[in-house]
Amino acid sequence: MPDPPASWHQPDLAAKFLQNVRGAIPLSIEQIDMMLRMLTAARGERLENFLDLGCGDGVLSSAILDENPDARGCLVDFSEDALAAARQQLEAHTERVEFILADYAQPGWAEEVARARPFDAVVSGFAAQHSPNGRKRALFGEIFQVLKPEGIFINIEHVASATRWTESVWDDCMIDAIFGKELRASENRSRAEIAREYYARAVKEAGALAPLEVQCDWLRETGFENVDCYLKVLELAVFGGQRPAAGNF
Ligand SMILES: C[S@@+](CC[C@H](N)C(=O)[O-])C[C@H]1O[C@@H](n2cnc3c(N)ncnc32)[C@H](O)[C@@H]1O
C-alpha cells in the first residue's frame, strides 16, 4: 500500500489518536487512514464540508480537518459531554466547525443540520452500531438524502462475526489488545480478569450487531453505489458507499 498522506504520517498525530480509547482497537490508525483515502478518492480536492455523526471527542473530524485545510465540519452528538470534548480537541479549527446536539435515532435529526447540508461526506465511527436494525436501515436512507451527488458515506463500525469460530478469534484479539494497552499504562489486571469482564459485556451485547454483508445490502437498496468494505479485521469494518452522480438516481 502507498504511504499515507504526509501530515497524517507525523508521529505526534498518530500518537494523539492512540492515546484515547482507540489505543485498544486493532488497526485503529489504519481505519482512519482508509477513511481519509476514501474521502480523497471520492472528492479529490473538492471536500468542502462533511458531517460527523456520533462525533464523540471528534477524533474522525480532527483527522479530516487536518488533511483538508479548507473543509468545514458539522459534528453531531446527543451527549453534551462528547461535544465539549470535541470542542476542546478541535480548538485549532474553531472557524471551520459547528457542533450540533441531536439524536440521530429520531427520524427528524436531519432538520438539525439543514443549514449545513448537503455534504460532500458523512462519516461515523462506532456510533450507529447499536441502533436497532430497522432504524439503522432508515438512517442509511436519511444519510443518503443529506449527501451531495457523488458524496460518500464512510462508516467505521463493529459488525457481527460471520461465524462462532471467527468470533472466538476476535474475542482473543480484543482481550490481548486491552491487556497490552493496560500493560503499557502500568495497570495491574491479569489477562484472566480482563477476559472475565470482556465476556460479561459481550454476553449483554450479544445479538445487537448486524453482519457486514447485510448492512452493505441495505446501502445498495438505499441507492448507494460503489458499496464495499474498504478495510476489515474480524469484527471491525470500514465500509460505505457513494451517492450516484446527479441524474443517475
Ligand atoms: C463510541 S463513541 C465514538 C465516538 C467517535 N465517533 C469515535 O470514532 O471515536 C459513540 C458516540 O456516538 C454518540 N451517539 C450514540 N448514539 C447516538 C445518537 N442516537 N445520536 C447522537 N449521538 C449518538 C455517543 O454519544 C458517543 O459520543
The ligand as an SDF file (V2000), in Angstrom:
LIG
                    3D

 27 29  0  0  0  0  0  0  0  0999 V2000
  -18.1580    5.0640   20.8920 C   0  0  0  0  0  0  0  0  0  0  0  0
  -18.3740    6.7860   20.6680 S   0  0  0  0  0  0  0  0  0  0  0  0
  -17.4420    7.0480   19.1930 C   0  0  0  0  0  0  0  0  0  0  0  0
  -17.0220    8.4610   19.0330 C   0  0  0  0  0  0  0  0  0  0  0  0
  -16.2470    8.7860   17.7520 C   0  0  0  0  0  0  0  0  0  0  0  0
  -17.1070    8.7520   16.5940 N   0  0  0  0  0  0  0  0  0  0  0  0
  -15.0870    7.8630   17.5290 C   0  0  0  0  0  0  0  0  0  0  0  0
  -14.9870    7.3020   16.4360 O   0  0  0  0  0  0  0  0  0  0  0  0
  -14.2600    7.7210   18.4470 O   0  0  0  0  0  0  0  0  0  0  0  0
  -20.0410    6.9030   20.0940 C   0  0  0  0  0  0  0  0  0  0  0  0
  -20.5990    8.3130   20.1310 C   0  0  0  0  0  0  0  0  0  0  0  0
  -21.8570    8.3210   19.4610 O   0  0  0  0  0  0  0  0  0  0  0  0
  -22.7640    9.0990   20.2130 C   0  0  0  0  0  0  0  0  0  0  0  0
  -24.1130    8.6050   19.9110 N   0  0  0  0  0  0  0  0  0  0  0  0
  -24.5810    7.3470   20.0900 C   0  0  0  0  0  0  0  0  0  0  0  0
  -25.8540    7.2670   19.7140 N   0  0  0  0  0  0  0  0  0  0  0  0
  -26.2160    8.4980   19.2720 C   0  0  0  0  0  0  0  0  0  0  0  0
  -27.4150    9.0450   18.7640 C   0  0  0  0  0  0  0  0  0  0  0  0
  -28.5100    8.3040   18.6340 N   0  0  0  0  0  0  0  0  0  0  0  0
  -27.4240   10.3400   18.3990 N   0  0  0  0  0  0  0  0  0  0  0  0
  -26.3040   11.1120   18.5440 C   0  0  0  0  0  0  0  0  0  0  0  0
  -25.1350   10.6450   19.0260 N   0  0  0  0  0  0  0  0  0  0  0  0
  -25.0980    9.3540   19.3970 C   0  0  0  0  0  0  0  0  0  0  0  0
  -22.3340    8.8930   21.6650 C   0  0  0  0  0  0  0  0  0  0  0  0
  -22.7660    9.9570   22.4970 O   0  0  0  0  0  0  0  0  0  0  0  0
  -20.8220    8.8500   21.5340 C   0  0  0  0  0  0  0  0  0  0  0  0
  -20.2410   10.1290   21.6680 O   0  0  0  0  0  0  0  0  0  0  0  0
  1  2  1  0
  2  3  1  0
  2 10  1  0
  3  4  1  0
  4  5  1  0
  5  6  1  0
  5  7  1  0
  7  8  2  0
  7  9  1  0
 10 11  1  0
 11 12  1  0
 11 26  1  0
 12 13  1  0
 13 14  1  0
 13 24  1  0
 14 15  1  0
 14 23  1  0
 15 16  2  0
 16 17  1  0
 17 18  1  0
 17 23  2  0
 18 19  1  0
 18 20  2  0
 20 21  1  0
 21 22  2  0
 22 23  1  0
 24 25  1  0
 24 26  1  0
 26 27  1  0
M  CHG  2   2   1   9  -1
M  END
$$$$
